[in-house]
Amino acid sequence: MISIFIADLHLKVSDSAESCAGFTDFLHDIEDKCDRLFILGDLFTYWYEHSKIDFYSGNPALKAIKEFGEKGKKVYFTYGNRDFAAGEYFRRFSGAEYMGDDYVVEENNLSVYLTHGDAFAKKDIRYQLWKMLIRSSIASFVFKNLPVGFAISLADSFKKVGKNRPAMKKALSDMIINGAYPVLRKGYDAVIAGHAHMRAHRSFEIDGRTADVYILSEFEYPDEFLVLENGVFRYEYIGGSR
């Protein structure tokens, strides 16, 4: 069993096939070397579901995911801080299996906890307050009842909110690693997250065992990607020769 983990692609919901080419090329390249693909949030720059706005049926990224799944591959998706509102339409047009905010993978006696990572960034007070507001039932109700044109403009403006500045990446990475440590103490062998937009890895010795935190870099293709094969993690360069 071979699993590959990605996060933070930040595609636009209205992307053309050309602008999604890196992602679709990636899916094509891993067809013969991947059984399961885990997308740990922020596949899109933002995602909102509105009964009168069709972001979905013609989206090339969702189409590519569905075609990938139709070839016998499994695709799993956790919420990110930008596409937490993914719901019925996302599922229908991507065919991806939902994992909610977190998910546990059991493989070869490993127990691996997967999440986007923003929940671990407790000290990012500005973002946590924004998250409480934008995920509230009131905000959801208001958005879904806005006129179509205004709803699109409002959603588009959210692209700038919570954007990771370069100076924040290391701080967020440290927050996520520190936040993941109590999860590892519950018995998990690894935590994998995104959100910080930088690759990081930390090992801990806990009760006589080694447990790891992996933070995924922002998606680029070609690049090195985190792979789990037969219970062993490694980074593999995908995208042709270097």
C-alpha positions in Angstrom: 0.0 0.0 0.0 1.4 3.4 -1.1 0.0 6.6 0.2 0.9 10.2 -0.8 0.1 13.3 1.2 -0.3 16.9 -0.1 -1.8 20.1 1.2 -2.1 23.8 0.4 -2.6 23.9 -3.3 -4.7 27.1 -3.2 -6.4 26.6 -6.5 -9.1 29.1 -7.6 -12.6 27.7 -7.8 -12.8 29.1 -11.3 -9.4 27.9 -12.5 -9.1 26.9 -16.1 -7.6 23.6 -17.1 -4.4 25.3 -18.0 -3.9 26.9 -14.6 -4.6 23.5 -12.9 -2.1 21.8 -15.1 0.4 21.3 -12.4 -2.1 19.4 -10.2 -3.5 17.4 -13.1 0.0 16.5 -14.2 0.8 15.4 -10.7 -2.2 13.1 -10.6 -1.2 11.6 -13.9 2.4 11.1 -12.7 1.3 9.2 -9.5 -1.2 6.9 -11.2 1.2 3.9 -11.1 2.9 4.7 -7.8 0.0 5.6 -5.5 -2.9 3.7 -4.0 -4.2 6.5 -1.8 -3.9 10.2 -2.0 -4.6 12.3 1.1 -5.3 16.1 0.5 -4.9 17.8 3.9 -6.9 20.9 3.2 -6.7 24.2 1.3 -7.1 22.5 -2.1 -8.8 25.7 -3.1 -8.1 29.4 -2.2 -11.7 29.5 -0.9 -14.7 27.3 -1.2 -18.3 28.2 -0.5 -21.5 26.4 -1.5 -24.3 28.5 -2.7 -27.4 27.1 -4.3 -27.4 29.7 -7.1 -23.6 29.7 -7.8 -22.1 26.8 -9.8 -18.4 26.6 -8.8 -18.4 22.9 -9.2 -19.6 21.1 -12.3 -16.9 22.5 -14.7 -14.1 22.7 -12.2 -11.0 21.0 -13.7 -9.5 20.1 -10.4 -12.6 18.3 -9.2 -12.9 16.5 -12.6 -9.3 15.4 -12.4 -9.8 14.0 -8.9 -12.9 12.1 -9.9 -11.1 10.6 -12.9 -8.2 9.6 -10.7 -10.6 7.8 -8.4 -12.3 6.1 -11.3 -9.0 4.4 -12.0 -9.2 2.5 -8.7 -7.4 5.1 -6.5 -8.7 6.4 -3.2 -8.7 10.1 -2.6 -9.4 11.5 0.9 -9.9 15.1 1.9 -9.7 17.0 5.2 -11.0 20.5 5.7 -8.5 23.4 5.4 -8.9 26.9 6.8 -10.0 28.0 3.3 -12.2 25.2 2.1 -13.9 24.2 5.3 -17.3 24.8 3.7 -16.8 22.0 1.2 -19.9 19.8 1.2 -22.4 18.1 -1.0 -21.2 19.7 -4.3 -17.6 19.1 -3.5 -18.3 15.4 -2.8 -20.5 14.9 -5.8 -18.1 16.4 -8.4 -14.8 15.1 -6.9 -15.8 11.7 -5.6 -13.3 12.2 -2.8 -14.0 10.7 0.6 -14.5 13.2 3.4 -12.4 13.0 6.6 -13.8 16.1 8.3 -11.2 18.1 10.3 -9.1 15.1 11.1 -8.7 11.4 10.3 -6.7 8.5 11.5 -5.0 6.1 9.1 -4.0 2.6 10.4 -1.4 0.9 8.3 1.3 -1.7 9.1 0.9 -1.3 12.8 1.2 2.5 12.4 -1.5 4.9 13.7 -1.2 8.2 11.8 -3.2 11.3 12.7 -4.0 13.6 9.7 -5.3 17.2 9.9 -4.8 20.5 8.1 -2.9 21.9 11.1 -4.6 25.2 11.8 -6.3 23.9 14.9 -2.8 23.5 16.4 -1.9 27.1 15.9 -3.6 28.3 19.1 -1.2 31.3 19.5 -2.3 32.7 16.2 -5.0 34.7 18.0 -6.0 36.8 15.0 -6.6 33.7 12.8 -8.4 31.8 15.6 -10.9 34.7 16.1 -11.4 34.9 12.4 -12.0 31.1 12.2 -14.6 31.3 14.9 -16.5 34.0 13.0 -16.3 32.6 9.5 -17.2 29.1 10.6 -20.2 30.2 12.7 -23.7 29.1 11.7 -24.7 32.8 11.4 -21.9 33.5 8.8 -23.0 30.4 6.8 -26.6 31.5 6.9 -25.8 35.1 5.8 -23.6 34.0 2.9 -26.1 31.5 1.5 -28.8 34.1 1.5 -26.8 36.9 -0.1 -27.5 38.0 -3.7 -25.3 36.0 -6.1 -23.1 38.8 -7.2 -22.4 40.1 -3.7 -21.7 36.5 -2.5 -19.1 36.0 -5.1 -17.4 39.3 -4.3 -17.4 38.6 -0.6 -16.0 35.1 -1.0 -13.3 36.5 -3.4 -12.3 38.9 -0.7 -11.6 36.1 1.7 -8.6 35.1 -0.3 -6.5 37.7 1.4 -7.6 36.8 4.9 -5.3 34.5 6.9 -2.7 34.5 4.1 0.6 33.2 5.5 3.4 35.8 5.4 6.9 34.5 5.0 7.8 35.6 8.5 4.9 33.6 9.9 5.8 30.2 8.3 8.4 29.2 11.0 6.2 30.5 13.8 3.3 28.5 12.5 5.4 25.4 12.0 6.6 25.6 15.6 3.0 26.1 16.8 1.8 23.0 14.8 4.7 20.8 16.1 4.0 21.9 19.7 0.3 21.4 19.3 0.8 17.9 17.7 2.9 16.7 20.7 -0.1 16.0 23.0 -1.8 14.1 20.1 1.3 11.9 19.8 1.2 11.2 23.5 -2.2 9.6 23.0 -0.5 6.8 21.2 -0.2 7.9 17.6 2.9 7.1 15.7 2.8 10.2 13.5 0.9 13.4 12.9 0.8 14.9 9.4 -0.4 18.4 8.8 -0.1 21.4 6.4 -1.0 25.0 6.9 2.4 26.4 7.6 3.5 26.3 3.9 6.9 24.9 4.8 8.3 21.4 5.1 9.3 20.4 8.6 9.8 17.2 10.5 10.4 16.6 14.2 10.8 13.3 16.1 10.0 12.8 19.7 10.8 10.0 22.1 7.6 9.2 24.0 7.4 6.3 26.5 10.2 4.4 24.8 8.9 4.8 21.3 9.7 7.3 18.5 6.8 9.4 17.2 7.0 12.0 14.4 5.4 15.2 13.2 5.5 15.9 9.5 4.5 19.3 8.1 3.9 19.4 4.4 5.2 22.2 2.2 2.8 24.3 0.0 2.1 22.3 -3.1 4.4 22.7 -6.0 5.0 20.4 -9.0 7.4 18.9 -9.6 8.7 18.6 -6.0 9.4 16.1 -3.2 6.3 14.6 -1.6 5.8 12.7 1.6 5.1 9.0 0.9 4.1 6.2 3.2 4.8 2.7 1.9 4.5 -0.5 3.9 4.7 1.4 7.2 7.8 3.5 6.3 7.8 7.3 5.6 10.0 8.8 2.9 10.2 11.8 0.7 10.1 11.1 -3.1 10.7 13.5 -5.9 7.8 13.4 -8.4 7.7 15.1 -11.7 10.3 13.6 -14.0 14.1 14.0 -13.7 15.6 16.7 -11.6 
